[in-house]
Amino acid sequence: MVGRVDPQGGQDAAAGAGGIVIRGSRLLLRALRPAEIDDEWRAMVTADPMAIATLPDEAGFRARLQQSGQMRDGWLDLAIDLDGASIGRIQTFVPPGRPIPPGTYEVGIGLRGDTRGKGYGREALALLTDWLFEHAAAQVVEAPTDPANIAMRTVFQRVGWTLVGPLTEFDRQWVMYKITRREWEARPRPFAQRQ
């Protein structure tokens, strides 16, 4: 298991069986609703190859998203909700074939095209990063991105993550960014979780 999470830690009392809920100033990170799983699959199928390594197995993808809102063996999927509607998804995942140490979480994020460039990705990444350090015993939070994905690289920098270096995976070159617990503790948190 990658990381450990307190079963009650970070869970909104109103969420009940819905699982982990993280509230920000504009966004809510929450479990996906059943109807949103179809939208997420369509987004995955039509995603820019810059954003995803490979298309996952549809049945496995849908089964995983049906468990969204729950941390399971290092995996967590959450809808990025703006005013009651999902505008994308943020996740932690375990990369296939590359073990990561306990306390390390790998993150992925995707926003709908019309919501990009408005700071929502930055807020969602900051909220999940804070939650992982505060409630999931994270020591390191990291994420790969395509070297040409300047928007995502800028988000990582603005949230206080640092460039680690290149990573070759899925027969592609990526760049890896990360933030350690020490770096996280030293940075300001403009999107701190609302109570």
N, C-alpha and C positions, 0 to 999 in steps of 0.2 A: 504494500500500500504506500502511495506517495503522500506524505503529509498526514496529519491526524486532525480531525475536527471535533470539537466538543459538540455533542448532539444538540445542545441547547444554544451554544454560542452563535451569535449572529443571526438567529432565526427570529423573525418577527412574530410576536404572539398572535397577531391577527392572521398570519399565514396558515397556521394549523398544518394540515397535511400538505399544503402547497409548498412548504419548504422554506428555503433561504430567500429572504427579501432584503434588499439593500436600497435605502432611500437616499437620494442626493438632492441637491437644490432644484434641479429640473427633471431629473431622471429617476426611474424606479427600475432596479434590476430584480427580476422575479421569474418564477417558473413560466415556461411557455404554456399557453392554452392549447387544447387539442387542435383547434382550427389553424393555429399558427404553425403547426408542424408541417403542413402541406406547403405553406409559404416559405418556410425555411428550406425544404427540399428543393422547391423551384429556384430559390436564390442560389443554392449550392450548384444545381445543374447549369445555371446560366452565369455563374461567377467568372470574373476575369481570371485567367490562368495565373496572373500575378498574385492573386489572393489565396489560392488554395494549392496544395501540393498535388493531390490526386482526388478524384471523385470517390467518396466512400460508398460502400455497399448500402443500397437504399434501405433494406430491411433493418440492418444494424443501426443505421443513422436514425431512422424513425423510432426504433426501440429505445435508443439512448435518449432521444429528446422526450419520450414519454416519461422518463424519470427526471426531467429537468427540475431544477430547484433543490436537488439532493446531491451532496458530495459523495461520490462512490469511487473508491480506489483511485483518487486523483482526478476524477472526471466531474465537472460541474458545468451545466449549460443553463444560461439565464437569458431571458428576453430583455432587451433594452427598451423600456417603456417610456414614451413621452405622451403625457396627457391621455393615458388609457389605451394607447395603440403601440404595438411593437414596431420599432424602427430598425431592429437588427438583433444580433445575438452576440453574447460574449461567453467565453468558455475557458475552463482549464482542461487540459488533456495530457495524456501520456503518449509521447511519440513512439511509434512502433520501431522496434529494433534499436532504440537508444535509451538505455536506462538512465533515469535521473535520480539523484540522491533523495532520501527522505527530507521533507521540509522544502523541497523545490517544486514549484508549480510552473507549468508552461501554459501560456495564455494565447488565445486567438480571439479575434473580434471581426465582425462584419456589420456594416451599416447599409441601409438602402441608399441608393444613389442620390436621391433628392434631399437626404438629411446630412450628407457629408459636407464638411467645411464650415460647420456651425458650432463646433466645440463639443458635440455629443460624444464622439469617440474618446476625446480626452477626458471628459467627465466620467464616462463609463469605465475606462481603464483605471483612472484614479480611485474610483469607488471600489472596484473589485480588488485592486492592489491593497488598499487599506483593509478591506475585509479579510483578505488572505493573511496579512500580517497580524491583525487583531484577533481573529477567530479560528484560523486554520494552522497555527504554528509555523507559518512560512518563515523560512530563512532566506530564500531567494525566489524571486518571481522573474520569469524570463519569457521571451517571445522571439521567434524568428520572423523576418519579413523579407520580401524581395528587395534586393539592393536598389531597384528603380522606384520603389514605392516611397517617394519623398514625403507624401502626406503622412503615412504611418510612422516613418522615421522621425518626422517632426513631432508627432504626438508623443512618442516615447521620450524624446528629449524634453519636451515641455512638462511631462509628468515626473521628470527627475531620473529616468532610466539612463544607463550608459551603454554605449556601443561596446560589445565584447569582441566581436570580430566575425570572420566568415564561418559559414557552416555549409558543408555539402551534404545534402539529404534528398532522397527521391530523384537522384540524378540531376539536381539543380543546385545552384549557388544561392545561399540566403545570407543575411546578416543577422546576428543574434544580439538582442538587447537584453539587459537585466537590471534589476534593482535588488540590493541586499537589504537585510533588516537594518543594518547600521546606516546605510544611505537613506532608507525610508524614514527612520527615526529622526534624521537630521533635516529632512525637507519640510517645507510648509505644506499644509493640506487644505487647499482652497475649496475642495468639494467634500469636506468632512460629512460623514453620514448624519442625517437628521434623525432626531428621536421622534 
